[in-house]
Amino acid sequence: MEDRYPTFFTWVLWVLAALCWLVAVYFISPAGKREADRWKTIQAGIVMGLLFFGGSFLTYGSRSSDKVKADLKAANEAVAVAQRNYYEADAEYRAASGATGPSSATTYAQCVSRGIAYFREIESWPKLSDGRDARGVAAERCNRTTGAFDGLN
């Protein structure tokens, strides 16, 4: 892929061109008007230089972002493939080993509702035998792991 950024030599040529333009405008003006128009000429040169160099920076900046966008797109695709492979490998492992562990699909809300159902089933609702709130205990256990009540009911 070609390098889209200008080389140092290109920058030097641009600066020399801007200086030549300034000198040419200064010397083309009549001798009597030179002193009066000197600052206007310098200001015009500065404005033209800023427009020229600013435009070139913006152009190169916008072109360089294309490569970054392409890299990000490739990275996002690679991450999606890796995630898909991970979940497929995990499912194959669980199917082959017969592993029964906490389901990765169990959410916090599902875990808490299972905990509440469990405490109701063992008739410890709304307070446990030690006086603690059953809903709070279920929430506390589900904060640690969402599989806290998977095999109990």
C-alpha positions, -999 to 999 in steps of 0.1 A, spaced: 0 0 0 13 34 -9 23 59 17 -3 87 16 17 110 39 39 136 22 76 132 27 98 157 44 111 168 10 75 176 -1 69 197 30 101 217 22 90 223 -13 56 236 -1 73 260 24 96 273 -4 66 278 -27 48 298 -1 79 319 6 83 325 -32 47 336 -34 51 360 -6 82 375 -21 67 378 -55 36 395 -42 57 419 -22 80 429 -51 52 431 -77 35 458 -57 47 494 -66 76 508 -46 55 535 -29 28 511 -19 52 485 -5 55 500 29 17 506 32 8 472 19 35 452 36 14 440 65 -16 433 42 7 412 20 21 394 50 -14 388 64 -26 375 30 4 352 28 -2 339 63 -39 333 55 -30 315 22 -4 294 39 -28 284 67 -55 275 41 -30 256 20 -14 237 49 -46 233 69 -63 218 38 -34 194 32 -35 183 69 -72 177 67 -69 158 35 -41 135 48 -59 131 81 -92 120 65 -74 96 42 -54 81 70 -86 73 89 -97 50 61 -69 26 70 -79 27 107 -115 20 98 -105 -10 78 -83 -23 106 -112 -18 131 -136 -36 108 -112 -66 105 -106 -66 143 -144 -66 149 -148 -95 125 -120 -114 142 -135 -108 177 -169 -120 165 -154 -152 150 -134 -158 182 -165 -154 204 -185 -177 182 -158 -203 183 -155 -200 221 -193 -205 226 -193 -234 202 -163 -251 219 -179 -245 253 -212 -261 241 -193 -291 226 -173 -296 258 -205 -295 280 -222 -319 256 -193 -343 255 -184 -342 292 -220 -341 305 -210 -312 327 -238 -298 347 -227 -264 360 -242 -230 362 -258 -221 330 -241 -192 313 -276 -181 302 -287 -176 338 -291 -139 345 -290 -122 379 -328 -117 379 -334 -154 370 -310 -164 398 -328 -143 424 -362 -157 413 -348 -192 417 -335 -184 451 -369 -170 462 -386 -201 448 -361 -223 467 -366 -205 500 -404 -208 496 -401 -245 488 -382 -251 520 -407 -229 538 -382 -202 548 -400 -173 533 -399 -143 540 -374 -148 569 -348 -175 573 -345 -194 605 -317 -171 617 -339 -140 611 -323 -127 579 -344 -116 549 -346 -144 523 -347 -121 494 -315 -103 506 -297 -137 511 -308 -148 475 -295 -115 461 -263 -118 480 -256 -153 468 -265 -143 432 -241 -114 434 -213 -140 439 -224 -163 411 -255 -165 390 -255 -202 393 -261 -202 431 -295 -219 429 -291 -239 397 -293 -274 411 -314 -268 441 -350 -267 427 
